[in-house]
């Protein structure tokens, strides 16, 4: 598709739309009522069978670097934008159906989605929002009543699975690759038109478009991206497919494919089977990949921004902003009043080292660290074993805790207790602060897979239960502790519970 930012295309009608779930919070963004959401008309619209007055569906054109290599034109291969809504608070929300049929960018694919990937995207979009992580949103999940053939493992054994459509919401779905495609084609006029439109629509506070504003816009994209990376590292989220076409210019988490939460703290872990060999998109490498992607966006802007030195300075500022944000975030996770540069690096560095010594569940470890006494007298009275006791639930294989490992963990806990004691923060207040940034509940892959198993058998109760659970990830939620436990051993290598493919 040449010389255009988008193509008009209508969703493909499906046989029997059936609403599986909707997000109450996302519904409020569109000023819709519960009665409307549970109507058959709602399911028809958000399966793509009916268009409301004013809807003018389209798919957008973009390119991107995939796994470090320029892939040329990509585009919305199975995403169709229905239009935009301005709600009663003057907020702009674009409505996008994922899995509603082929578009000019489908590249011989069918443009459809299956229930398992749709459940994962629906639940994760809303889970991330409630964790406080910038993200696109999910309005609804609708079954199509049709079967879709997919080869989940790319091993020549496809199967037919239930089809589904997710309606995603975002102020904008514009990506780094949206600009790259026109720079790569030498279509500078369209590149300028798109950037002007983006600034006027999504960044009006920057002022009217001009070369100076173009630079300020790029600096803002860098700032938002740095903040997003800090959030991902805070909650242990691994995107899995950080291609430039999956990077939002608004600094949102976008395109939930083979994602996962770090369970065993392994900075080299990736949830993506396609990435297993190089681990380009592993947990610990995400901030560096974001910088690489921003550099590719900067290259795309060079026809509009000369000289390029200011772009290079913006990229350097990204690194500084991320480092400062990461240190502040780690201070919060540890319950410190503030991260003190020049003093706390050693404490955090040793913590990350001991987390890697044995299989340690990241989410559980930080949540239960709040239970460790914060003053040396209480710690001394408790002793080493009692000091470590709150953390035992985080270890997958306690037999790995040799005397040497226990000694190193104990030494760190004493250092931590002394550091917390220097702040003088009462334990109750420290725990409250830590529990506000260290979630108890995240969408572990095995939980999503259990919900998928039941949904494929016609039981959608667990989808609703997880949606409700993840609306309050920092609360204790008595009676639901089973959802906060370590990944069970049976899920260690089961498909869908550990790593996932890009097939959906």
C-alpha distance (Angstrom), angle and dihedral (degrees) to the residues before:
residue distance angle dihedral
X1 . . .
X2 3.79 . .
X3 3.78 130.6 .
X4 3.81 96.3 11.8
X5 3.80 140.1 92.1
X6 3.80 93.9 -151.1
X7 3.79 145.6 8.7
X8 3.77 126.5 -138.5
X9 3.81 111.4 -120.2
X10 3.79 134.8 157.6
X11 3.79 126.1 -133.2
X12 3.81 116.6 -104.1
X13 3.83 111.6 -110.0
X14 3.81 115.4 -117.5
X15 3.80 132.0 -148.8
X16 3.80 107.1 -115.6
X17 3.82 118.7 2.0
X18 3.80 113.7 -157.6
X19 3.79 125.3 179.5
X20 3.81 112.3 -125.8
X21 3.81 99.1 175.5
X22 3.77 145.1 -26.2
X23 3.79 132.9 -159.5
X24 3.82 113.9 -113.7
X25 3.80 91.3 -154.7
X26 3.81 94.0 48.9
X27 3.80 90.2 47.7
X28 3.79 89.0 58.5
X29 3.81 89.8 57.2
X30 3.80 88.0 65.1
X31 3.83 95.5 40.9
X32 3.81 90.9 -119.3
X33 3.80 125.2 153.0
X34 3.81 127.2 -127.7
X35 3.79 88.6 -117.1
X36 3.79 90.4 57.8
X37 3.80 92.6 48.5
X38 3.79 94.1 53.2
X39 3.80 94.1 48.6
X40 3.79 123.2 105.8
X41 3.81 88.0 -123.5
X42 3.83 89.6 63.0
X43 3.81 91.6 54.4
X44 3.80 91.1 47.8
X45 3.82 92.8 51.9
X46 3.78 96.5 45.0
X47 3.78 93.8 45.3
X48 3.82 87.5 55.9
X49 3.84 97.5 -111.0
X50 3.80 95.9 116.9
X51 3.78 134.6 32.5
X52 3.77 121.6 -147.6
X53 3.78 121.9 -136.7
X54 3.79 109.1 -76.4
X55 3.80 96.4 22.9
X56 3.80 111.9 131.3
X57 3.83 105.7 176.8
X58 3.78 121.2 -146.9
X59 3.80 142.7 160.9
X60 3.79 121.6 -138.6
X61 3.78 130.5 -126.4
X62 3.80 119.9 -129.4
X63 3.78 141.0 143.4
X64 3.75 133.1 -151.9
X65 3.76 153.8 174.6
X66 3.80 110.6 -94.0
X67 3.81 115.6 -161.6
X68 3.80 88.9 -16.9
X69 3.81 97.9 -49.5
X70 3.79 128.4 103.4
X71 3.81 107.3 -110.4
X72 3.79 99.5 -176.2
X73 3.78 119.3 -141.8
X74 3.81 115.6 10.7
X75 3.80 112.2 150.6
X76 3.80 133.4 158.7
X77 3.77 97.6 -34.2
X78 3.80 94.5 170.3
X79 3.78 103.3 5.7
X80 3.79 121.5 95.6
X81 3.79 121.4 -173.5
X82 3.80 112.2 -141.3
X83 3.78 93.8 -166.6
X84 3.79 139.9 -88.8
X85 3.79 132.7 -67.2
X86 3.80 127.2 -154.4
X87 3.80 105.9 -153.5
X88 3.78 130.0 -153.1
X89 3.83 90.5 -86.1
X90 3.82 91.5 55.8
X91 3.82 91.1 -108.1
X92 3.79 118.6 146.7
X93 3.81 117.0 -134.8
X94 3.78 124.9 -178.7
X95 3.83 115.2 -149.9
X96 3.78 115.3 -144.5
X97 3.79 129.1 -179.9
X98 3.80 115.6 -148.3
X99 3.80 114.3 -157.7
X100 3.81 97.6 18.5
X101 3.79 97.5 129.5
X102 3.80 142.1 -76.5
X103 3.78 125.7 -35.3
X104 3.81 132.2 -173.4
X105 3.82 85.8 -88.4
X106 3.81 97.5 53.7
X107 3.84 92.8 102.8
X108 3.84 94.7 -143.8
X109 3.84 92.0 -45.6
X110 3.81 123.4 122.5
X111 3.81 97.7 -115.6
X112 3.81 91.2 -130.9
X113 3.80 133.6 124.8
X114 3.79 132.8 -148.3
X115 3.78 129.1 -129.9
X116 3.81 96.8 -108.4
X117 3.81 95.8 56.4
X118 3.81 91.0 40.1
X119 3.81 92.2 54.1
X120 3.79 90.0 50.0
X121 3.81 92.8 50.2
X122 3.81 94.3 43.6
X123 3.80 95.0 49.7
X124 3.80 96.5 39.8
X125 3.80 95.0 49.6
X126 3.78 91.1 57.3
X127 3.81 94.5 37.6
X128 3.79 90.3 56.3
X129 3.79 91.8 49.2
X130 3.80 91.8 54.2
X131 3.80 90.3 46.8
X132 3.79 87.3 58.9
X133 3.81 94.5 -111.6
X134 3.84 116.3 140.0
X135 3.79 106.4 -109.5
X136 3.75 148.1 148.5
X137 3.79 110.7 -98.4
X138 3.79 134.8 -126.1
X139 3.78 120.1 -134.1
X140 3.79 102.9 178.4
X141 3.79 148.0 -5.3
X142 3.80 116.2 -145.4
X143 3.80 129.8 -178.0
X144 3.79 113.5 -136.5
X145 3.80 98.8 -152.9
X146 3.80 89.5 -125.5
X147 3.80 134.9 101.0
X148 3.79 124.4 -119.5
X149 3.80 124.8 -159.8
X150 3.80 116.6 -129.9
X151 3.80 135.3 167.4
X152 3.79 98.3 -146.8
X153 3.81 96.1 -173.8
X154 3.82 98.6 31.7
X155 3.81 87.0 -123.9
X156 3.80 100.1 125.1
X157 3.80 94.8 -96.9
X158 3.82 106.6 107.0
X159 3.78 121.8 175.2
X160 3.77 135.4 -166.5
X161 3.78 114.1 -107.6
X162 3.82 135.9 -179.3
X163 3.80 112.2 -83.5
X164 3.81 122.6 -132.0
X165 3.79 141.9 174.7
X166 3.81 127.0 -142.8
X167 3.80 121.0 -159.0
X168 3.79 108.3 -143.5
X169 3.80 125.7 -163.4
X170 3.80 130.4 -156.1
X171 3.79 136.8 145.1
X172 3.81 83.9 -116.5
X173 3.80 137.3 -6.3
X174 3.82 93.2 -155.0
X175 3.80 112.6 139.1
X176 3.79 138.8 -164.9
X177 3.79 86.5 -103.8
X178 3.80 90.8 57.4
X179 3.81 87.4 73.9
X180 3.79 97.1 33.9
X181 3.80 94.6 63.2
X182 3.80 94.3 58.9
X183 3.80 93.9 43.6
X184 3.81 89.6 50.6
X185 3.81 90.4 51.6
X186 3.76 93.7 46.0
X187 3.82 90.7 -118.9
X188 3.80 94.6 143.9
X189 3.81 94.4 161.4
X190 3.80 92.3 58.2
X191 3.80 90.2 42.8
X192 3.80 88.9 56.1
X193 3.80 92.7 45.3
X194 3.79 91.5 52.0
X195 3.79 93.7 47.2
X196 3.81 92.2 47.2
X197 3.80 90.5 50.1
X198 3.81 91.7 47.2
X199 3.80 93.0 51.5
X200 3.80 94.1 44.9
X201 3.81 93.3 46.7
X202 3.80 106.5 32.7
X203 3.83 103.8 20.3
X204 3.82 105.3 32.4
X205 3.82 92.2 146.2
X206 3.81 88.9 70.2
X207 3.80 91.1 68.1
X208 3.82 133.8 -122.0
X209 3.83 114.1 -23.6
X210 3.80 115.7 -88.4
X211 3.82 135.7 137.2
X212 3.82 89.5 -89.5
X213 3.81 91.2 50.3
X214 3.81 90.7 46.7
X215 3.81 87.7 60.7
X216 3.80 93.2 46.2
X217 3.78 87.9 50.5
X218 3.81 91.8 54.1
X219 3.80 90.3 47.8
X220 3.81 88.7 52.8
X221 3.81 91.8 49.8
X222 3.81 88.5 51.6
X223 3.81 91.1 49.7
X224 3.79 93.9 50.1
X225 3.78 92.3 45.6
X226 3.81 91.5 52.2
X227 3.79 90.5 51.4
X228 3.80 90.7 49.2
X229 3.80 91.6 53.0
X230 3.81 90.7 51.2
X231 3.81 89.6 54.2
X232 3.81 93.0 48.8
X233 3.79 90.5 51.6
X234 3.80 91.2 46.1
X235 3.80 95.5 58.3
X236 3.81 97.2 31.1
X237 3.80 95.9 -113.2
X238 3.81 119.7 162.6
X239 3.80 115.2 -164.1
X240 3.78 95.6 -163.4
X241 3.83 98.2 -159.4
X242 3.80 108.7 53.9
X243 3.78 94.6 165.3
X244 3.80 114.2 152.3
X245 3.80 89.9 -109.1
X246 3.83 87.5 60.5
X247 3.82 94.7 54.9
X248 3.81 117.6 98.5
X249 3.79 120.2 -142.4
X250 3.82 86.5 -143.0
X251 3.80 92.4 60.5
X252 3.81 92.9 -110.9
X253 3.78 128.8 144.0
X254 3.79 102.7 -109.6
X255 3.82 136.7 -180.0
X256 3.79 109.4 23.4
X257 3.79 105.7 -148.1
X258 3.82 123.9 135.4
X259 3.80 95.3 -2.7
X260 3.77 128.7 148.2
X261 3.78 145.4 171.5
X262 3.75 118.8 -111.0
X263 3.80 104.2 -108.6
X264 3.80 102.8 164.5
X265 3.81 102.5 38.6
X266 3.79 100.2 -112.8
X267 3.82 114.9 146.5
X268 3.82 88.7 -161.2
X269 3.80 95.4 58.0
X270 3.79 120.9 117.5
X271 3.82 124.4 -178.1
X272 3.82 92.2 -150.7
X273 3.81 118.5 95.4
X274 3.82 88.7 -161.1
X275 3.81 88.1 59.5
X276 3.82 96.1 44.9
X277 3.81 95.7 104.8
X278 3.82 100.6 50.2
X279 3.83 100.1 18.3
X280 3.79 88.7 -149.2
X281 3.80 91.4 157.6
X282 3.80 97.8 43.2
X283 3.81 119.0 144.7
X284 3.78 98.6 -101.8
X285 3.82 93.9 45.9
X286 3.81 97.7 54.0
X287 3.84 97.2 97.6
X288 3.81 90.3 51.1
X289 3.81 92.0 47.9
X290 3.80 89.6 51.1
X291 3.82 88.7 54.5
X292 3.81 90.8 49.4
X293 3.79 90.0 50.3
X294 3.80 91.4 48.9
X295 3.81 88.6 52.5
X296 3.81 88.8 55.3
X297 3.80 89.6 51.1
X298 3.81 89.3 49.4
X299 3.81 89.4 53.7
X300 3.79 89.5 52.9
X301 3.81 90.1 54.3
X302 3.80 96.5 52.3
X303 3.83 93.3 95.3
X304 3.82 86.2 62.6
X305 3.82 102.0 33.0
X306 3.81 119.9 54.6
X307 2.97 133.7 -159.3
X308 3.80 98.0 34.5
X309 3.81 98.8 -147.0
X310 3.84 92.8 96.1
X311 3.81 89.6 54.8
X312 3.79 89.6 52.7
X313 3.81 90.2 50.5
X314 3.80 90.0 51.6
X315 3.80 89.8 53.9
X316 3.80 90.0 51.2
X317 3.79 89.2 49.3
X318 3.81 88.5 54.5
X319 3.78 89.9 59.2
X320 3.80 92.6 48.9
X321 3.79 92.8 45.9
X322 3.79 92.7 49.1
X323 3.80 93.0 48.4
X324 3.80 92.5 49.0
X325 3.80 91.5 44.8
X326 3.80 92.1 47.8
X327 3.80 92.1 51.5
X328 3.79 92.0 48.2
X329 3.80 90.1 47.9
X330 3.81 93.0 50.2
X331 3.77 89.6 50.1
X332 3.79 89.2 54.9
X333 3.81 92.6 47.1
X334 3.81 88.7 54.2
X335 3.79 93.1 46.6
X336 3.81 94.9 -115.6
X337 3.76 121.6 152.8
X338 3.79 87.1 -128.5
X339 3.79 138.8 -15.9
X340 3.80 106.5 -105.7
X341 3.79 110.6 -147.6
X342 3.78 113.2 -136.0
X343 3.79 91.8 26.1
X344 3.79 111.3 47.4
X345 3.81 99.0 45.7
X346 3.80 91.4 84.3
X347 3.81 92.8 49.7
X348 3.80 92.6 51.2
X349 3.79 93.9 41.1
X350 3.79 92.5 54.0
X351 3.81 90.7 46.6
X352 3.80 91.8 55.5
X353 3.79 89.2 48.2
X354 3.80 95.0 52.5
X355 3.82 91.2 45.2
X356 3.81 86.6 62.2
X357 3.82 95.6 47.7
X358 3.80 94.2 81.2
X359 3.79 134.1 6.6
X360 3.79 101.2 -72.5
X361 3.79 124.9 175.8
X362 3.80 104.7 -129.1
X363 3.80 97.2 -155.5
X364 3.79 95.3 48.0
X365 3.82 94.0 42.4
X366 3.80 95.5 56.3
X367 3.78 93.2 40.6
X368 3.80 92.7 52.7
X369 3.79 94.4 40.5
X370 3.79 85.2 78.2
X371 3.83 87.7 68.9
X372 3.81 93.1 60.9
X373 3.85 110.6 104.0
X374 3.77 112.9 -100.6
X375 3.79 99.4 -148.9
X376 3.78 130.0 65.9
X377 3.80 95.7 -128.2
X378 3.81 93.0 57.1
X379 3.79 90.1 43.7
X380 3.80 92.5 50.2
X381 3.79 90.7 49.3
X382 3.81 90.4 50.1
X383 3.81 96.9 48.1
X384 3.81 129.3 -147.9
X385 3.80 97.4 -66.1
X386 3.79 94.0 47.9
X387 3.80 90.4 45.2
X388 3.78 89.7 56.6
X389 3.81 95.9 40.2
X390 3.84 97.5 90.9
X391 3.81 89.3 57.3
X392 3.80 98.1 52.4
X393 3.82 92.0 91.4
X394 3.81 88.3 65.0
X395 3.81 96.6 62.2
X396 3.79 117.7 93.3
X397 3.78 94.8 -165.9
X398 3.82 110.7 26.2
X399 3.82 90.1 -176.4
X400 3.80 87.1 72.1
X401 3.80 88.0 67.0
X402 3.78 97.0 96.4
X403 3.78 121.7 177.9
X404 3.80 89.9 -97.3
X405 3.81 92.8 50.9
X406 3.81 92.3 45.6
X407 3.77 89.2 50.3
X408 3.77 92.6 52.8
X409 3.81 92.7 46.8
X410 3.80 89.8 47.4
X411 3.79 91.7 51.5
X412 3.78 90.6 51.3
X413 3.80 91.6 48.8
X414 3.79 90.3 53.2
X415 3.81 90.3 50.0
X416 3.79 89.4 48.2
X417 3.80 92.3 49.5
X418 3.78 91.0 51.0
X419 3.81 91.4 48.4
X420 3.80 93.0 49.2
X421 3.78 89.5 46.8
X422 3.78 90.2 57.2
X423 3.80 89.0 61.2
X424 3.80 91.6 54.0
X425 3.79 92.1 -145.2
X426 3.83 112.6 156.2
X427 3.80 111.6 -112.9
X428 3.80 93.4 -119.6
X429 3.81 92.0 55.3
X430 3.80 92.9 43.5
X431 3.81 90.7 51.9
X432 3.78 91.1 49.2
X433 3.79 91.0 52.3
X434 3.80 93.5 45.7
X435 3.79 93.0 47.8
X436 3.80 89.1 53.6
X437 3.83 92.2 62.6
X438 3.83 102.8 26.1
X439 3.81 107.2 68.2
X440 3.78 122.8 -142.4
X441 3.81 93.3 -157.2
X442 3.81 128.5 44.1
X443 3.80 130.6 162.3
X444 3.77 97.9 -94.9
X445 3.78 111.8 -165.0
X446 3.78 93.6 -118.9
X447 3.81 91.2 55.0
X448 3.79 90.8 51.9
X449 3.80 89.8 48.1
X450 3.81 92.4 51.8
X451 3.80 88.9 52.7
X452 3.82 89.6 48.2
X453 3.81 92.3 50.4
X454 3.78 91.2 53.4
X455 3.80 94.1 42.6
X456 3.80 92.2 52.5
X457 3.81 86.1 55.2
X458 3.81 90.5 52.3
X459 3.83 98.9 -98.3
X460 3.82 112.1 119.3
X461 3.82 97.4 170.3
X462 3.81 94.7 104.6
X463 3.80 91.8 52.0
X464 3.80 88.4 57.7
X465 3.81 92.3 42.8
X466 3.79 93.3 52.2
X467 3.80 91.4 45.6
X468 3.80 89.0 54.9
X469 3.81 94.0 42.9
X470 3.79 92.9 51.8
X471 3.79 93.0 51.3
X472 3.84 87.3 77.5
X473 3.80 105.3 32.7
X474 3.82 95.0 157.2
X475 3.82 96.5 50.0
X476 3.79 123.2 92.3
X477 3.84 93.7 -126.8
X478 3.84 98.4 -165.0
X479 3.79 113.0 -133.8
X480 3.81 93.4 30.7
X481 3.80 98.8 76.2
X482 3.80 91.1 117.4
X483 3.82 88.1 73.6
X484 3.81 89.8 58.2
X485 3.79 96.7 55.5
X486 3.77 127.1 108.8
X487 3.78 119.2 -83.8
X488 3.83 105.9 -81.6
X489 3.79 118.3 -114.3
X490 3.82 92.7 -114.1
X491 3.81 88.7 62.6
X492 3.81 96.0 52.4
X493 3.81 94.9 99.5
X494 3.80 103.7 5.4
X495 3.83 113.4 126.9
X496 3.79 111.0 -100.2
X497 3.82 92.1 18.6
X498 3.79 98.7 73.7
X499 3.80 119.0 10.5
X500 3.79 126.2 7.8
X501 3.77 136.7 -161.7
X502 3.79 127.7 -127.0
X503 3.81 89.5 -112.5
X504 3.76 114.7 111.0
